[in-house]
Amino acid sequence: MTRAAKIDLIRSRPQLSVATLSADIGDQNSALQTLSQNGVNLLHFDVMDGNIWSNITVGSPFVAGLKTDLLKDVHLLIDQPEKHIASFAKAGADLISFSVEYTADIGATLSLISKNDEIVRGVSLNPATSVDTIQPYLDQIDYVLVLGVGPDTGKASFLDDLPAKIEILRSWKPDLLICVDGAVKKDTIAQIARMKPNFVVSGSAIFDGNDPVENLGAFQSALGT
């Protein structure tokens, strides 16, 4: 699928990008099947190395190893993400976003993503990061992932701050895709849906030990999918 086709798919209706690490790590195929059979198009990977965020999650071999028709949505929450763009591109990433706070040169890192013209290019913003940080690079950016929590905010949610950010971003670039990540739960999805994001990231709220199909249905209903 071309980059343009991927963007059109995401824009066609509000999407869920679902992380499966909260599911049975030894039976990821079952989780992937659940997503595919219930209208999910995006598979989310939070890549953390223990430096910026305290968690250590998965690397490019894990991304490459999951065989699926879902679009692989890779979010690099790591220091010096520019060093890892090529490996995740090779692993089959369909979307790549990176934390702008931890790269030496935002434009150069976006250019690395652009070397593969099939990858949808994204950046993510921590709660305290001004949207002005990325304004000079908007012509290189297909989507912005706005975080409702950050590595230094603990469990504090900053969802109330996001509508203003989204409004500014869309005034600058009306066709920009917007993603909301962090603090996405059953009791916040209605609030997030009112922000009209193109896609929303969730994981533990879907695979929470209860019925993931029921959880998916509740999120999709709130988003109007």
Helices and strands as residue ranges (DSSP letters): H 3-12, E 15-19, H 28-36, E 42-47, H 60-65, E 71-76, G 81-83, H 85-90, E 95-99, G 100-102, H 106-114, E 120-125, G 131-140, E 143-147, G 159-161, H 162-172, E 177-181, H 189-193, E 199-202, H 212-223
